[in-house]
Amino acid sequence: MLTFERPTETAVAATVNSLRASYGDRTVTTHAVREHHSHGEGMQDSALPDVVVFPETNEEIASILKLCNQARIPVIAYGTGTSLEGHLKALYGGVCLDLSRMTKVLEINPEDLDCRVQAGVTREQLNADIRHTGLFFPIDPGANASIGGMSATRASGTNAVRYGTMRENVLGLTVITPDGRIIKTGTRARKSSAGYDLTRLYIGSEGTLGIITEIQLKLYGVPERISAAVCQFGDLHGAVNTVIMAMQLGIPMARIELLDDMQMQACIKYSKLEGLEPKPTLFMEFHGTDAYVSEQIEQMKSITADHGGSDYRFADKPEDRSKLWKARHDVYWAGMSFVPGKQCFATDTCVPISRLADCITEAKRIADASGLICMIVGHVGDGNFHVQITFDPNNADEHQRADDAASRIALVAIEMGGTCTGEHGIGIHKLDALKVEHGEGVDVMRTIKQALDPHNIMNPGKTIPMQ
């Protein structure tokens, strides 16, 4: 059984003193810094760590973990603070390790299409650093997240329909174990049958098994042509069925994103999108040679026409594409500004593509029944969508209705053969849904956690239910 008790003030004070002696002003206990590190971009309810430390090497992290393991002090890793499921809340206080100083691109191997980076490197920094090679890293969760954080939460995003998720794009890792060992998983080879797949075990472990400090990544050649397009529909049904048909026909879209009418209304206002109406909308992007992209576009035009889609609006220039996708990535902030003074949080379900229309229809029914303002957006090419629920955090009834709607939507996805989270992770908000989804499998996960982190110091209370 996993358990954890908050350490005594004496143990915490001794640990902080030891850290300060070793790392000086990189050991910070001011309230403002601790509060900043106490939450991500999801629900803003905070739980503060006792201290924030800014390590710069693998060896420093190993030393810190060894100290915390001996003193039974919890440790929470922090990247850029963009997680959405409460991963960063220090439920039992403890040490927050901010990896933002570990920002080196350690090696680039253009001939083999791979690179190795430290955990604090962000995806935008990485793509800027490798631009001269003609390569790029495609995983785009929207936020300028750190590669370490993206690995820990098994991030996905708008390009996943073509390039996959972090799970498919990480070749190997350097991980610091709870007792301070530095281990390497995987190699630069594209496949291996050597032993247990530790790389995939740590990908998506949400900081509960160890600290990821280095990541070996796959890279891809920048396509000859990139073309983005927008198509609007008279109803949600037409837009969703367009996606289903495109995926079933195997059209290799790079991105295909769905925004419902309410989300479009918010985005038009927030991002000042001209010439678009508050209707269900598909944002699409095509990658490849000029001929290949033209072929994909013609295939999609035929499908959208059959489902009531409008004429396409294209964005081929890099600056036009950037503006279009920034509007898509800003949906959270658009939702927040749409109803000032309220909070938003997003569900994160993923279902088999054949059940996408059924799941979105039922999710919309649940959202409407809540009486709250809800918006739908999703990476629907792989069956993943989000319902952004807006509520007043100071109104207990609205808060409860929002929680109930999110829980019911997750259960509907599970019943349809899907998952309660396609990319955000479990954190603290989906622990009950995880038990429904995996049943006895959760006991196996708990056994792994106990074996690798017997004192349960790594982000305790997250990802795996304690009991």
HELIX and SHEET records of a PDB file:
HELIX    1   1 GLU A    9  TYR A   23  1                                  15    
HELIX    2   2 GLY A   24  ARG A   26  5                                   3    
HELIX    3   3 HIS A   31  HIS A   36  1                                   6    
HELIX    4   4 ASN A   58  ALA A   71  1                                  14    
HELIX    5   5 PRO A  110  ASP A  112  5                                   3    
HELIX    6   6 ARG A  123  ASP A  129  1                                   7    
HELIX    7   7 ARG A  131  THR A  133  5                                   3    
HELIX    8   8 ILE A  147  ALA A  152  1                                   6    
HELIX    9   9 ALA A  160  TYR A  163  1                                   4    
HELIX   10  10 MET A  166  ASN A  169  1                                   4    
HELIX   11  11 LEU A  198  TYR A  202  1                                   5    
HELIX   12  12 LEU A  236  GLN A  248  1                                  13    
HELIX   13  13 ASP A  261  SER A  271  1                                  11    
HELIX   14  14 ASP A  290  ASP A  306  1                                  17    
HELIX   15  15 PRO A  318  HIS A  329  1                                  12    
HELIX   16  16 VAL A  331  PHE A  338  1                                   8    
HELIX   17  17 ILE A  353  ARG A  355  5                                   3    
HELIX   18  18 LEU A  356  ALA A  369  1                                  14    
HELIX   19  19 VAL A  380  ASP A  382  5                                   3    
HELIX   20  20 ALA A  396  GLU A  415  1                                  20    
HELIX   21  21 LEU A  431  HIS A  438  1                                   8    
HELIX   22  22 GLY A  441  LEU A  452  1                                  12    
SHEET    1   A 4 THR A  27  VAL A  28  0                                        
SHEET    2   A 4 VAL A  51  VAL A  53 -1                                        
SHEET    3   A 4 VAL A  95  ASP A  98  1                                        
SHEET    4   A 4 VAL A  75  TYR A  78  1                                        
SHEET    1   B 5 VAL A 105  ASN A 109  0                                        
SHEET    2   B 5 ASP A 114  GLN A 118 -1                                        
SHEET    3   B 5 ILE A 211  LYS A 218 -1                                        
SHEET    4   B 5 VAL A 170  ILE A 176 -1                                        
SHEET    5   B 5 ILE A 182  GLY A 186 -1                                        
SHEET    1   C 2 LEU A 135  PHE A 136  0                                        
SHEET    2   C 2 TYR A 220  GLY A 221 -1                                        
SHEET    1   D 7 ARG A 313  ALA A 315  0                                        
SHEET    2   D 7 ARG A 225  GLN A 232 -1                                        
SHEET    3   D 7 THR A 281  GLY A 288 -1                                        
SHEET    4   D 7 ARG A 255  LEU A 259 -1                                        
SHEET    5   D 7 CYS A 374  HIS A 379 -1                                        
SHEET    6   D 7 ASN A 384  PHE A 391 -1                                        
SHEET    7   D 7 GLN A 343  ALA A 346 -1                                        
SHEET    1   E 7 ARG A 313  ALA A 315  0                                        
SHEET    2   E 7 ARG A 225  GLN A 232 -1                                        
SHEET    3   E 7 THR A 281  GLY A 288 -1                                        
SHEET    4   E 7 ARG A 255  LEU A 259 -1                                        
SHEET    5   E 7 CYS A 374  HIS A 379 -1                                        
SHEET    6   E 7 ASN A 384  PHE A 391 -1                                        
SHEET    7   E 7 THR A 349  CYS A 350 -1                                        
END                                                                             
